[in-house]
Every structure is written in structure tokens, then in C-alpha cells.
Amino acid sequence: MPKARKTTAKKSSTSVQAGDKGVAVGRDLVNSNVFTGDNNTIIQQAIEKQLAISLFTISAPVGDFTGRKDELAELKAAFARGAIITGMTGGGGIGKTELARKLAQEIAENYPDARMSIDLLGTSEKPLTSDEAMRRLLEPFYPNQKLPDDTAQLQGLFQQTFASKKALLLLDNAANAGQVRSLIPPAPSAAIVTSRFHFSLTEFGLNPLRLDVLAKEDAVLLLRASSEKLTNAPDEVALELANLCGRLPLALRVASSILNDSPTWTPQTLISRLRDEHTRLKRLTRDGDHDLDVEATLTLSYELLSDELKKYFRRACVFTAPFVIQSVKAVWGLAEDDDVSDLLDKLFNRSLLNYLSEGPGYYSLHDLTRVFGFEKLLEDEEDANATIMAHANHFLEWAKWSDDQYKKGNENILLGLSQFRFIWPHLFSAYERLLPNQKNAPRSQEADSWLSNFPGRCVYVLDLHLPPRQKIPILETALDASRRLSEKGAEGVHLGNLGNAYAALGEARKAIEFYEKALVIDREIGDRRGEGADLGNLGSAYYRLGEVRKAIEFYEKAMLIVREIGDRRNEGNWLGNLGNAYADLGEARKAIEFYEKALVIDREIGDRRGEGADLGNLGIAYYRLGEVRKAIEFYEQALVIDREIGNRRGEGADFGNLGNAYADLGEARKAIEFYEQYLSIAREIGDRRGEGNALANLGQTYNDLDEKEKARQLWRNALTIFDAIESPYVQLVKKWLSDLN
């Protein structure tokens, strides 16, 4: 049978700016986006210390940890018997997390590889999904790599990773059994689960311990240990205060802080105030036990603050995840050089704020404290609006800074990605607060402008952080916002964005519909840069449909525009794409001319991603000319760059191309190794086209080895994918199957 082998071209385009509306054109539409930004100058001081995700994030228990001896012994015994999971349930503030930290501290030596904590947000309106939690737990093991989009593949990677480690996971604040089930690691790793909701997972041996309030003696000991005013207080006074606090560890610590920071108050003063408080935080009220009312304590603590400190506390409650001092200053409306340590210390001393001292050091709010404070913030609509927008704008600027770092390349890439991962919970909560139909917060007049600008401020890092299907709702929201604002330029950009997202999903026809709508708008408003982007994207879409001559027409029109406006970056992009087209037409020498011109431009402007694509494409061209060894040299150079910048899609393409080369050299087993690496990455990042290519090439190689049945199955799998994504290789694979039969 004839030797027919697909190659993997990966030249693509990056970003261009369109007047005061930015356009970014994806270098490879399967891995690219077109985004907008308003070109306003953002003054964001560089973050000096990378907030890297750590493998050891389980904090030590509080210094005044008291009691729980029997519970701790029972939990330790479970692990001693070989359990891989144990847990505890109970009401909010009952001390589940602190007990879990104490347990982790005492068994730490058994888990030397990692001890990781994650808040599953079980009491929030939107708990983490199992997939989101798995991603966060896996990210430290695979920095700068895009994790699988497919749930089954993600679970497989999770199981494989923790089976090879001795790691301890603290799955804190779980919502239900369904959320936790996928997060239970295999031996030799283990997990501790905490939740306000009691559930079991009998198939894993999890029958969680129900935590009750502290015993009377332990509650009194905790009060005496945390406040000098109670050290020598009569037993009946300390016990009454403990009972008024519901013997709840959180409430006991807040009460002690109030005494410590109020010089004129005696324990009797505090007791008299507590007698007058009523239950408001119903999530912390246990059935039949009205003493477990944390809001009474929180309200008391809040009312003791000065008016100025109340204002700062309310505003701090806009944070939905751990935050740093720079963010506090932005939300509080203070200057960069203002000292806020005294304000933060006062909130910390009243247990209204937590300080996480391990690692870089950052602050957090207890879930219920945040809810309490945010409700107080909403009582003043003007202040709430201002605070919500200050929070949203701050993190959007930080996202832009992260994106800029990524685009600088080299050592800045990891910094940009890690910063974006840290701020993503804040950025997404800001996005949700500004949605048109949300009813949890007042909606500012600036909301639509923010929603429209959001995707374009973080083009590259957002692309690596979210798969296309998760980006589409954000892009649709941006499009709707631009239409409400009657901003035609932004509307055109968002249409292009959506086209790129659907192209990345293999839906080229649907992508073309969006590109054509964008082209109409950009021509209508005279946006030449946007018009060039639309034409180039249309060319790439038709190229993927196998209509190469039509693609060339669009690329050449785009080239005229980018040269006219002096856009060197996209001149390099379209030169590369023209090279791809001519390579597909069998004109390898002509393709090489385009690639070499693109390489000169990309090196001139420092576009490492473009340089890697150019090198890979040159390899493809020389491969087609029969110069296989020379092709391998180019593929290997491209692989170095793609790994350096974290371009997983490009890395997969490099492996596929290397597989092709070694297959032609007769080294079938080596080719199979490369194809399998390509297949693994394609599945991990959700690249259906790449997955189909890898399967087809594996099938052909096994066919060369006379393993016909294996080849048949691989080709059938590839054909299923190619049919779904409208691949031009459908007929070729059908022919292979026909010849095999």
C-alpha cells in the first residue's frame, strides 16, 4: 500500500492590537484566541515574590489547640490500621479544620512527599467541582502544563500521580460525598476530609467522626489559655462565658480576643453583652442547640470596632480567597506606600482575619466571617458598589500584568502563570458579581465595560487556564456587554473570539460564521487591523477544512493589511500560515521560503512561540523533501522552545512530527513512542484533531509492523474523531481501512 503519513503543522498567529480595541489572533486556532483590551495604561507594580503553589500547605494547628484527645486518638488509630481516608463532620466553627491540622501534624512523617490542603468551598453557593479540586491538587506536580479537560483523563492522572507519592491531602469543607469521591487518593497516599455535612463513603471505609462542641472542661481551658483576664477567673464565670459562646472554638477565640483588646472590659462585661445577642447565621445553628450562634459573637466583635475599622473590615469581606497586602490597599482605596499593618493586626487580633504565615504569607477570611461582613457592606449601596469595582479592577489589572509576564517568555512565563492561578478565584468572583442577572450585590454602571474588557486583558494565561468550552460563556457575556454599550469594535472582537473558541473545538463551520460577522463589522467601522485578523482567521478555518487554495486567498489579503499598517508580529504569523498552505499543496521549497521569512521576523521581535512554530514547520517542509535527518534537527529545536514556554499543544505536535520522521527511517518502535507521547498530550489538553492524527499515525505504524488488528482499531478510533471535527483526513483513513479489509 502507498506510504501516506500526515504531518503536524503548528504555525499560528498571536496577538494584534486594533486602535483602542485589541485583537489577538491565535497562532494555531486550536490553541488561540482573539481578545480585546482598551489600551488604558495600567500601573501595576511587579509582584516581587512569586506566589507559587506549594506541596506543603497544611498549616500547623493554632497554638492554643485544646482538647480533642479522644477524637485525635480515634483518627490516628484509623490510619494505623491502614486506612487511606478518615474524616470529621460538624457545624461551622466547631474545630474540624484545626483538628485535621493537628492530626496531619502528628502523622506528617508518614507522608514525606506532599501534605496539601484545599478548601472545597462546601458552604458557598458554588462549591468546587471535583474536576476543579483535582486540578488544584495536581498543578504543583505539573507546573506550566495544561491538565486534561476530559474528566476521565483527569481522574486517571490524579490516581496515577498520588499512587506514586506518599502524600497527605486535607480535603477541607466538603459539600457532599459526590464532590469527595473522585478526590480520594490511592495508597500510599491518604486523605483527611472535613465537612459541615455528615456523609459516609463506605466503599472507601469513610465513616466520619461527628465532632460535637468542646467538653465543658476543654472550653474553659481554651478560654483561660487565650486570655489573661480569664486565667484566674472563677470557674463559674469562665463556664458561663463558655456556654454563652456555645463552647464553639471559633466563638471562644473571638470572645477572648475582645477581652484582650478591650482594656476596660471584664469577663462579666462580655458575658452581659453576650446574653443580649440573637442568632443570625443560621448555617451555624445545630438542631436544638441555640448556643451555637456564631453571628452573635461576630456581631459583638464588629460593634466594638471603631467606625474606621468597621469600614475596612466590611471592604475586606469582598475577598473570596486568600489575598495579599497589595490587594487590601487597592480595595481599601489606599496608596501603595501606605502602612496597613496596624489595621490588619487589629482585625487579626479579633479573629476577624486569618494570617497564613507559611510560604509567602497572605491573609484570608473565615467563610462565615466573610459572609457576615459582606452583608454589612451591602447595607451601604454606594460603598458596596465602589468596593466591588475596586476589587474587580484590581484583579483585572493583575491579570493583565500576569499576561504581560507570560508574553515576555523565558523565566517570566512561570511567574505569569502562577500569578494568574493565584488570582483566578478573585477574578472569577468579580466576573460573577458583575453579571447582569445576579442578585447578590448591587450592579455598577461600570459592569458592562468590565465584562467586555475582561477576556482581552489576559489573553494567553486565560487560554492556558481554561479549555475552550469554559471560555465560551465568558466570551458570550463579553459580546452581550459590548452590544449593550453599542461598541461595534468590541463586538467585532468578541465575535472573533468566539470563532477561535469554536475552531479550537474543531467546529470550523461554526467558527466561520463568527469570523464573517466580525469581518462585516470591522469593515463597517474601518478597523483595518481587525479586518486583517478576521481574514487570517477565515483562512485558517478553511485550511482546516482542507480548502487550501481558498485559505491562501484569505492569507494573502490579510498579508496586504498587516504590511500596510506595519504589524510585524502578524506579518510573521501569516507568512507562516502561507507556508503551511503551500506545504500542503506539495510546494515544499516555496513553503520553506515563507517559513524562513517568518523565522527572521519572530526572532527579531522576540516571539518565542512563533519561533518554535517556524522551526517545527521548517522541519515538516524538509521532511516532505525527504531530508528526514535535517527535519529531526528542526523538530528537536522546536521541542526545546515549546517545553520552555509551556506550549503543550506545540510540544505534542513536535512529538507527532518526530514520530513521522523516525517511522520513515524505519525505526517503528521509536516512532510509536513519540506518537504515544503525542496522543497523551492531545488527550490531556483536549486537542481532538491532534488525538485523531496520533491515532491514525499509530495505526499506520502498527500496520507497517504487520499488526493488522491493532492498526484497524486505531484507525477506527481516528475515523470517529475525524468525522466529528470535519477533518480532511476522513477519506484517507477510510481508504486505509478499505485496503486493510
GIDARA-V647201 format. One record per residue. RES is the residue in one small letter. SS is DSSP state (a for helix, b for strand, c for the rest). NEAR is the number of other C-alpha atoms within 8 Angstrom. Layout:
RES:SS:NEAR ; RES:SS:NEAR
This chain:
m:c:3 ; p:c:3 ; k:c:4 ; a:c:4 ; r:c:7 ; k:c:7 ; t:c:8 ; t:c:10 ; a:c:9 ; k:c:11 ; k:c:15 ; s:c:14 ; s:c:13 ; t:c:13 ; s:b:11 ; v:b:13 ; q:b:11 ; a:b:11 ; g:c:7 ; d:c:8 ; k:b:13 ; g:b:15 ; v:b:17 ; a:b:15 ; v:c:14 ; g:c:14 ; r:c:13 ; d:c:10 ; l:a:15 ; v:a:11 ; n:a:10 ; s:c:15 ; n:c:13 ; v:c:16 ; f:c:16 ; t:c:17 ; g:c:13 ; d:c:8 ; n:c:7 ; n:c:4 ; t:c:4 ; i:c:5 ; i:c:4 ; q:c:7 ; q:c:4 ; a:c:5 ; i:c:5 ; e:c:4 ; k:c:5 ; q:c:9 ; l:c:8 ; a:c:6 ; i:c:7 ; s:c:8 ; l:c:9 ; f:b:8 ; t:c:9 ; i:c:10 ; s:c:7 ; a:c:7 ; p:c:10 ; v:c:6 ; g:c:4 ; d:c:7 ; f:c:8 ; t:c:8 ; g:c:6 ; r:c:8 ; k:a:6 ; d:a:6 ; e:a:8 ; l:a:10 ; a:a:8 ; e:a:8 ; l:a:11 ; k:a:10 ; a:a:8 ; a:a:10 ; f:a:11 ; a:a:7 ; r:c:6 ; g:c:6 ; a:c:10 ; i:c:12 ; i:b:13 ; t:b:15 ; g:b:13 ; m:b:12 ; t:b:14 ; g:c:13 ; g:c:11 ; g:c:9 ; g:c:11 ; i:c:12 ; g:c:10 ; k:a:13 ; t:a:8 ; e:a:10 ; l:a:11 ; a:a:13 ; r:a:12 ; k:a:10 ; l:a:11 ; a:a:10 ; q:a:9 ; e:a:7 ; i:c:9 ; a:a:9 ; e:a:6 ; n:a:6 ; y:c:12 ; p:c:9 ; d:c:8 ; a:b:11 ; r:b:15 ; m:b:14 ; s:b:11 ; i:b:11 ; d:b:9 ; l:c:12 ; l:c:12 ; g:c:14 ; t:c:10 ; s:c:7 ; e:c:4 ; k:c:6 ; p:c:10 ; l:c:11 ; t:c:7 ; s:a:10 ; d:a:9 ; e:a:8 ; a:a:12 ; m:a:12 ; r:a:10 ; r:a:9 ; l:a:9 ; l:a:10 ; e:a:11 ; p:c:10 ; f:c:5 ; y:c:7 ; p:c:7 ; n:c:8 ; q:c:9 ; k:c:9 ; l:c:9 ; p:c:11 ; d:c:11 ; d:c:9 ; t:a:8 ; a:a:6 ; q:a:11 ; l:a:15 ; q:a:10 ; g:a:8 ; l:a:8 ; f:a:11 ; q:a:10 ; q:a:8 ; t:a:9 ; f:a:14 ; a:a:12 ; s:c:7 ; k:c:10 ; k:c:15 ; a:b:14 ; l:b:13 ; l:b:12 ; l:b:14 ; l:b:14 ; d:b:14 ; n:b:13 ; a:b:17 ; a:c:13 ; n:c:10 ; a:a:9 ; g:a:6 ; q:a:12 ; v:a:11 ; r:a:8 ; s:c:8 ; l:c:9 ; i:c:9 ; p:c:12 ; p:c:10 ; a:c:9 ; p:c:11 ; s:c:15 ; a:b:15 ; a:b:13 ; i:b:13 ; v:b:14 ; t:b:15 ; s:b:15 ; r:c:13 ; f:c:10 ; h:c:9 ; f:c:8 ; s:b:8 ; l:b:10 ; t:a:7 ; e:a:5 ; f:a:6 ; g:c:9 ; l:b:11 ; n:b:10 ; p:c:11 ; l:b:8 ; r:b:8 ; l:c:9 ; d:c:6 ; v:c:9 ; l:c:12 ; a:c:7 ; k:a:9 ; e:a:7 ; d:a:10 ; a:a:16 ; v:a:12 ; l:a:9 ; l:a:12 ; l:a:15 ; r:a:13 ; a:a:9 ; s:a:10 ; s:c:12 ; e:a:9 ; k:a:11 ; l:a:10 ; t:a:9 ; n:c:7 ; a:c:8 ; p:c:6 ; d:a:7 ; e:a:6 ; v:a:10 ; a:a:14 ; l:a:11 ; e:a:9 ; l:a:10 ; a:a:14 ; n:a:9 ; l:a:11 ; c:c:16 ; g:c:12 ; r:c:15 ; l:c:14 ; p:a:12 ; l:a:10 ; a:a:14 ; l:a:14 ; r:a:11 ; v:a:14 ; a:a:12 ; s:a:11 ; s:a:13 ; i:a:10 ; l:a:14 ; n:a:10 ; d:a:8 ; s:c:7 ; p:c:6 ; t:c:4 ; w:c:9 ; t:c:8 ; p:a:12 ; q:a:8 ; t:a:8 ; l:a:11 ; i:a:11 ; s:a:8 ; r:a:9 ; l:a:12 ; r:a:7 ; d:c:6 ; e:c:9 ; h:c:7 ; t:c:11 ; r:c:7 ; l:c:11 ; k:a:7 ; r:a:6 ; l:a:11 ; t:c:13 ; r:b:8 ; d:c:5 ; g:c:4 ; d:b:7 ; h:c:10 ; d:c:9 ; l:c:12 ; d:c:16 ; v:a:13 ; e:a:11 ; a:a:12 ; t:a:14 ; l:a:13 ; t:a:8 ; l:a:11 ; s:a:12 ; y:a:8 ; e:a:8 ; l:c:6 ; l:c:9 ; s:c:7 ; d:a:6 ; e:a:7 ; l:a:9 ; k:a:11 ; k:a:8 ; y:a:9 ; f:a:10 ; r:a:12 ; r:a:14 ; a:a:10 ; c:c:14 ; v:c:11 ; f:c:12 ; t:c:10 ; a:c:8 ; p:c:9 ; f:b:10 ; v:c:9 ; i:a:9 ; q:a:7 ; s:a:10 ; v:a:10 ; k:a:13 ; a:a:13 ; v:a:13 ; w:a:10 ; g:c:7 ; l:c:8 ; a:c:7 ; e:c:7 ; d:c:4 ; d:c:7 ; d:c:5 ; v:c:8 ; s:a:6 ; d:a:7 ; l:a:8 ; l:a:9 ; d:a:8 ; k:a:8 ; l:a:11 ; f:a:11 ; n:a:10 ; r:c:12 ; s:c:10 ; l:c:12 ; l:c:13 ; n:b:10 ; y:b:9 ; l:b:9 ; s:c:7 ; e:c:7 ; g:c:5 ; p:c:8 ; g:c:9 ; y:b:11 ; y:b:12 ; s:b:12 ; l:c:14 ; h:c:9 ; d:a:8 ; l:a:8 ; t:a:11 ; r:a:13 ; v:a:9 ; f:a:11 ; g:a:12 ; f:a:12 ; e:a:8 ; k:a:9 ; l:a:13 ; l:a:11 ; e:c:7 ; d:c:8 ; e:a:9 ; e:a:6 ; d:a:9 ; a:a:14 ; n:a:11 ; a:a:8 ; t:a:12 ; i:a:11 ; m:a:11 ; a:a:11 ; h:a:14 ; a:a:12 ; n:a:9 ; h:a:11 ; f:a:11 ; l:a:11 ; e:a:11 ; w:a:11 ; a:a:13 ; k:a:10 ; w:a:11 ; s:a:15 ; d:a:15 ; d:a:9 ; q:a:12 ; y:a:15 ; k:a:9 ; k:a:8 ; g:c:10 ; n:c:7 ; e:a:6 ; n:a:11 ; i:a:14 ; l:a:10 ; l:a:12 ; g:a:15 ; l:a:13 ; s:a:12 ; q:a:13 ; f:a:12 ; r:a:9 ; f:a:8 ; i:a:11 ; w:a:8 ; p:a:10 ; h:a:12 ; l:a:11 ; f:a:8 ; s:a:9 ; a:a:11 ; y:a:10 ; e:a:8 ; r:a:11 ; l:c:12 ; l:c:10 ; p:c:5 ; n:c:4 ; q:c:9 ; k:c:5 ; n:c:5 ; a:c:8 ; p:c:9 ; r:c:10 ; s:c:8 ; q:c:5 ; e:c:7 ; a:a:11 ; d:a:13 ; s:a:10 ; w:a:9 ; l:a:14 ; s:a:14 ; n:a:12 ; f:a:11 ; p:a:15 ; g:a:13 ; r:a:14 ; c:a:12 ; v:a:13 ; y:a:9 ; v:a:13 ; l:a:9 ; d:a:12 ; l:a:8 ; h:a:8 ; l:c:8 ; p:c:11 ; p:a:11 ; r:a:8 ; q:a:8 ; k:a:10 ; i:a:10 ; p:a:8 ; i:a:9 ; l:a:12 ; e:a:10 ; t:a:10 ; a:a:15 ; l:a:13 ; d:a:8 ; a:a:12 ; s:a:15 ; r:a:10 ; r:a:8 ; l:c:8 ; s:c:6 ; e:c:9 ; k:a:10 ; g:a:11 ; a:a:12 ; e:a:13 ; g:a:14 ; v:a:16 ; h:a:15 ; l:a:13 ; g:a:14 ; n:a:12 ; l:a:13 ; g:a:14 ; n:a:16 ; a:a:17 ; y:a:13 ; a:a:14 ; a:a:13 ; l:c:12 ; g:c:12 ; e:c:11 ; a:a:14 ; r:a:7 ; k:a:10 ; a:a:15 ; i:a:11 ; e:a:9 ; f:a:12 ; y:a:15 ; e:a:10 ; k:a:10 ; a:a:14 ; l:a:13 ; v:a:8 ; i:a:12 ; d:a:14 ; r:a:10 ; e:a:7 ; i:a:8 ; g:c:6 ; d:c:12 ; r:a:10 ; r:a:14 ; g:a:13 ; e:a:12 ; g:a:13 ; a:a:13 ; d:a:13 ; l:a:14 ; g:a:13 ; n:a:12 ; l:a:13 ; g:a:14 ; s:a:11 ; a:a:15 ; y:a:13 ; y:a:12 ; r:a:10 ; l:c:10 ; g:c:8 ; e:c:9 ; v:a:11 ; r:a:7 ; k:a:10 ; a:a:15 ; i:a:11 ; e:a:9 ; f:a:12 ; y:a:14 ; e:a:10 ; k:a:11 ; a:a:14 ; m:a:12 ; l:a:8 ; i:a:11 ; v:a:14 ; r:a:10 ; e:a:7 ; i:a:7 ; g:c:6 ; d:c:10 ; r:a:10 ; r:a:13 ; n:a:12 ; e:a:13 ; g:a:14 ; n:a:15 ; w:a:15 ; l:a:13 ; g:a:15 ; n:a:12 ; l:a:13 ; g:a:14 ; n:a:12 ; a:a:14 ; y:a:12 ; a:a:12 ; d:a:8 ; l:c:7 ; g:c:7 ; e:c:9 ; a:a:12 ; r:a:7 ; k:a:10 ; a:a:15 ; i:a:11 ; e:a:9 ; f:a:12 ; y:a:15 ; e:a:10 ; k:a:10 ; a:a:14 ; l:a:13 ; v:a:8 ; i:a:12 ; d:a:14 ; r:a:10 ; e:a:7 ; i:a:8 ; g:c:6 ; d:c:10 ; r:a:11 ; r:a:10 ; g:a:16 ; e:a:12 ; g:a:13 ; a:a:13 ; d:a:14 ; l:a:14 ; g:a:16 ; n:a:14 ; l:a:13 ; g:a:14 ; i:a:13 ; a:a:14 ; y:a:13 ; y:a:12 ; r:a:9 ; l:c:8 ; g:c:6 ; e:c:9 ; v:a:12 ; r:a:7 ; k:a:10 ; a:a:15 ; i:a:11 ; e:a:9 ; f:a:12 ; y:a:14 ; e:a:9 ; q:a:11 ; a:a:14 ; l:a:13 ; v:a:8 ; i:a:11 ; d:a:14 ; r:a:10 ; e:a:8 ; i:a:12 ; g:c:9 ; n:c:11 ; r:a:12 ; r:a:11 ; g:a:11 ; e:a:12 ; g:a:14 ; a:a:13 ; d:a:15 ; f:a:13 ; g:a:15 ; n:a:12 ; l:a:12 ; g:a:14 ; n:a:13 ; a:a:14 ; y:a:12 ; a:a:12 ; d:a:8 ; l:c:7 ; g:c:6 ; e:c:9 ; a:a:10 ; r:a:6 ; k:a:10 ; a:a:15 ; i:a:11 ; e:a:9 ; f:a:12 ; y:a:15 ; e:a:10 ; q:a:11 ; y:a:17 ; l:a:13 ; s:a:8 ; i:a:11 ; a:a:14 ; r:a:14 ; e:a:14 ; i:a:13 ; g:c:10 ; d:c:13 ; r:a:12 ; r:a:11 ; g:a:12 ; e:a:14 ; g:a:13 ; n:a:11 ; a:a:13 ; l:a:14 ; a:a:12 ; n:a:12 ; l:a:13 ; g:a:14 ; q:a:10 ; t:a:13 ; y:a:12 ; n:a:11 ; d:a:7 ; l:c:7 ; d:c:6 ; e:c:9 ; k:a:9 ; e:a:6 ; k:a:10 ; a:a:14 ; r:a:11 ; q:a:9 ; l:a:12 ; w:a:13 ; r:a:9 ; n:a:10 ; a:a:14 ; l:a:12 ; t:a:8 ; i:a:12 ; f:a:14 ; d:a:9 ; a:a:8 ; i:a:12 ; e:c:11 ; s:c:12 ; p:c:9 ; y:c:7 ; v:a:11 ; q:a:7 ; l:a:7 ; v:a:12 ; k:a:9 ; k:a:8 ; w:a:8 ; l:a:11 ; s:a:7 ; d:a:7 ; l:a:7 ; n:c:4
